[in-house]
Amino acid sequence: MRAAVLHSPNEPLTIEQIDTPAVLEPHEVRVATAAVGICHSDLHVVDGRVARPMPIVLGHEASGIVTEVGSAVDDVVPGDHVVACFVVFCGECRMCLSGRPAMCQNREATMRASDVEPRLSQGGREVHQWTNIAGFAEEMVLHRNAVTVIDDRMPLDLAAMLGCAVATGVGSARKVAAVAPGDHVVVIGAGGVGLNVCQGAAAAGAATVIALDRSDERLALAAERFGATHVVNTAAVADPAALIRELTDGGADHVFEAVGIPALIGLALDATARGGSVWAVGVFGDTAEIAFPAGQLHSGKGVHGVRAGSLEPQRDLPALVEDYLAGRLELEALAGRRIRLDEINDGIADLVAGVGARTLVVF
């Protein structure tokens, strides 16, 4: 099959022929990829902020159709439409058993053993699988717990975005922060995840949803389609935090950092009300450090890490599909360009430039 392979950080991806195993392990499924989103987390591997073994196939929010299942898989069948996402869980550790699969402590249990043929290879050499998904490829071989069966009325191109951008954004607002009616909310970054934080906060009844970004295009999307009540272009405002405090009578109850830039945590704290919370949703990189004045803590403010919007795939993804089919979830406006696999470097360039919300590779 064809896949987009990264051989070294800060180099273009190359479209190459790679191999998948002819025989599945008992708990695996084979999926013909329908679509995959290009996310900032993928970009962080490309630019070296997140170090991973090379060569590697990126892509961690994908959709497709099951073509084969392993001998121990009895709840997924060929022909099923599925979403593949990076919350691949063992189902048996303390975190999984307590209903927190996004915090799985034993993801190694969902991988192939080192003495078994790898899921991806080229000339006998392993090609690594980003987040155990590797969606920038025509076919995915995955652990059964990497996929969730969805209603086949759901368009598969839009379904791909559920696996990261939508689940992380909506889940961060609804599940993690538990935004309540009347709350004041700020979202720093109006990309794929940030727009969905706006959408989740608005659906939860927030009185104010303020989106911050440097892109007028994304800010317009936030206001027109994703529930933002106010937008702030940080390139044009000298003191965004002061403006936010003015708009919210002293600061926001919840501020979400959805970019992954450590310095923005300082802005987030400055925009937060006494006793409010900052939610670090963005991926900051392996070596990033965050510093802020301890006085912020004495004001009762908290800084909290977020992983995948505390996604429970088997429960939350079908619920998101139901919301979309019922007209309660905006997805069409989230999908920007739809490109071919061999245009993937153009899609990455768009991401770097901040063009559009989510670029989709469609097979």
N, C-alpha and C positions, 0 to 999 in steps of 0.2 A: 504494500500500500504506500501511498504518498503521505509524507508528514513534513512539517516545518521544523527543522532541527537547529538548535543553537549549539555551536561548538565552543564559543568563547564569549565572555562578556564584552559588550560594546561592539559587537559585530552583527551584521545582518543575519537573519534566519535564512536558511537555505532549504529549498524544497527537494527532498530526497526520497528514494525508495527505502523503506525499512520493513523488517519482518515482525510478524506476531506468531505466537506458537500455534501449531496445527492442532494441539490437544489442550483443552482447558483443564485447569485444576478443579476439584469438585465444587468449590464455592465461588467460581468465577462465571462471568457472563461476557459474551462478545457483542459489541454494539456497533452498528453502522452509524457514524456520526452524521447528524443532520445540520447542526449549527454550533458555534462556539463563540463566546464573547471575548473581547480583548480587554483585559483588566490591568489596573496599575500594579497589582501584585505580580503579574507576568513581566511588566516593564522593569520591576525592581530586580528581577533575575537578569534581564538583558543588560541593565546598566550597572550591575555588580553590587548593588546595595544589599541584595540577598544572595549569599554564596551557595551554590549547589553544584554537585558533580556534573561534569560535562562528558559527552554530548547529552542534551536533554531536549525533550519535547514538552513545551509549555501548554498552557490552556487548562483552566480549572472550572469553568462553568460551561457545560455542554448539554446538548440534547441529542437523542438518536432513537434508533429502533433496534431492539434486541434481535440478533440473528442466531444465537446459540447459547445454551446454558450448560453449566457443569452438572455432574451427576448428583450433587447434593442440593442443588437449587430446585425448590419445589413451589416457590411463590412468584417466580418470574418465568415467562414463556416467550419463545420466539414470536415476534410480531408486536410485543408490548412496546409502547412509547414510554421513554424514560428521560428523566433529568439526572445527569451525573454531576456531583458536586464534591468539593474538597473535604467535606465532613464525612470522612470514611472511618467508620467506627467498628470496634471489635464486638460490642454488644455484651461483654462479659466483665469488664473491669468495674471498679467502684464508681467511676464517673458515668459510665454507660448505664449501669443498673440504677443509678439515682436520677436518670432522665436527663443527663447532660452529655450527649454523645459528641458535641463539639469539643469537649474537653477530654476525649478518650485518652487513656493512659497507655494503651497498647496497640497503637496503629500498626506496629510491626506484624501483628497477627493477621492483618489484611493484605500483607505483601507476600510475594513469592520468596521462598527460602533461597539462600545464596548458592546452594548446590543444585537448584532447579533452573531450567532454561528461563531467561528473563522474559517479561511480557513484551518488551521491545528490544530488537537487536538489529545489527547491521554487520554482515560479514562475520558473524560469531561474536561480535563485541556488543556489550550491553549499551543500549540507549536508555537513559534514565527517564523516569515517568514523574513529571512535576505533580506534586500533591496526590500521587497515585491515580491521576486522571489522564493527563497528556491528551488534551482535546484538540490540539492543532494537528490533527491527523484524520485520515479517512475512516479509521476503525480504532476502537478502544477495547482493550481487554482489561476488565475491572473486577475487583471483588464485588460480590453481590451487594454488600452494604454501601457501595459507592453509588448505587442507582436507586431511584424511586420511580415506581410506575405511576403514570399520570393518565388522566382522561384523554382519550385520543381525539377529542374535539379541540384540544388546545393546540394552536399553531406551534410547530416545533422550533421555528426560528425564535419566536418570542419566549418559548419555554426555556431556552438555554440561559437566559438572563436570570431566571429564578434561582439558579444554583449558587450565585454569589451576590451580584449587585442588588437584586430585589430582596432576597432572604436576609442578607446582612443589613441593608438599610432599614427595611420595614421592621425586622426583628429587633434592631437596636433601639428603635423608638418605642415599639409596642411591648416587647418582652423584657428587654434588658433594663431600659430606663423607666418603663411603665409610665410613659407620659400620660397625664390625666387631663380631663376637661378643664380648660381655663389656664393651663400652664403656658409660660413663655418659653419658646424654644429657639435656639440659634443653631444653624448648620453651617459649618465652615467647609466649603468645597461642594460645588454643585455638579459633580460628575455622576457616574452611574450609581454609586453608593449614596452619595449625599442627596441626590434627588429623591431616592427612595426613603431616606430618613425624613425628608420633608413630607413625603406622601404618607408615611406611617404616623408622623406626629399630627398631621392634619386630620387623618382618619380617627385618631384617638381623641380629637376634640380640643387640641391646643388653641388657645386664644390668639397667640402670635407665633408665626413661624418665619424667622428671618434667615434668608439664604445669603451667604457670602461667597464671592468668587471674583476672579479677574476677567471672566468671560461674560460679555453682555449676552451672547447667544445662550449660554447655559442659565444665566439668571432669568432670561425671558422664559425659558422652559419651566424653571422653578415656579415662577409666578403664574404662568398661564395654564400649566398642566399638572403641577405636582403639589399645589396647596400652599405655597409660600405667600404670606401676607405682605412681606416687605423683602426687598432685595438690596444688597449693598455691594457695589463694585469696590473692592479694597484698593484697587489701583487709583481710584479717584477720590478716596476719602482719607483725610489725614489721620483721624483717630476713630477707627471703626468701633472700638470698645465703648468710647464715650457716646457715640450715636446709639449703640445698642442699649446702654443704660438709660438713655433718654426715652427710647421707644418702649422700654419695658418697666419703667418706674423703678429703676435701681439695679436691673440686671436680670438675666434669664434664669429660669429654674433648671434648664438643661441646655448645655452647649455640647454639640457633637463635632469633634475634629475628624473629618472624613477625607483628609488629604495625605497625612503621613509625614508632616514636616514638624520636627520637634519644637521649633520656635513658636508655632501656632498654638501650643498648649498655653503659653503665656498670654496670648491674646484671648484664648478661651476663658482662662481664669479671670482676666480683667473684665470680661463681658458677663460673668456669672454673678448672680445675686448671692448675698450672704446665705449660707446653708445650701446653696445649689450644687450641681454636679457637672463635671466635665467628663465626657465619654470619649475615650481615645479609640476610634473606629479604624482610622487609617493605619497602614503598615509602614513602620518607620525605618525598617532595615535592621540587620543583625547587630550593628555596632553603635546605633544611635543612642544618645543619652539625652534625658529631659531634665532640665533644672528650672526651678521656680522658687520665689521667696516663700519661706516657711510661714510668713504672716498670712498667706492665702489660706492655709490650713486652720489658722486661729479664727478665721471668719466662718468656719464650719463648712468650707468648700471641700469637695472630694474629687480626685482624679481616678477614673476607673478604666481598666482595660476591657476591651470588647473583642470577642472572637466569634465571627460568623453570625452575629446577632443571636447567639445561643440557639442556633438552628437545631431542631429535631427533624431531620429530613423526612422520615416516613409519615410524620404528622403534619408538619408545617407546609411542605411543598404541595401536597394535594389541596390544602386549604387555600394556598395562594392561587392555584389553578381555579378553584371554585370562585374565589373573589374576582378573578379576571373574567371568567365566563358569565358572572352575574353583573359585570360592569362596575365593580367596586375597586378595581386595580388598574392603574394606567400603565400600559406597556408599550403601545405603539409609538408614543412620543419619545420613549427611552431609546428605542432602536434608531441609530443614526444610519451610517452607511452600511450596506450589505456588500461584502466583497468576496472574491474567490480566494482560495488558499494561496495561490501564487501572488496575490496582492498583499500578503500579510504585513510586509515591511511598510507599506503605505499606511496600513491601519495603525501600526505602532507609531509611525511618525505623526499621525493625527492625534493619537493619545498624548504624545509629548507636547504637541502644540495646543492641546486643550480644545480640539475641534469636536463638536457634537457631544453626545452623552455616551452612547455605547456603540462601538463598531462591531458588527457581527461577521464572522466568516461563515458562509453558507455553502454547504456541499451539495 
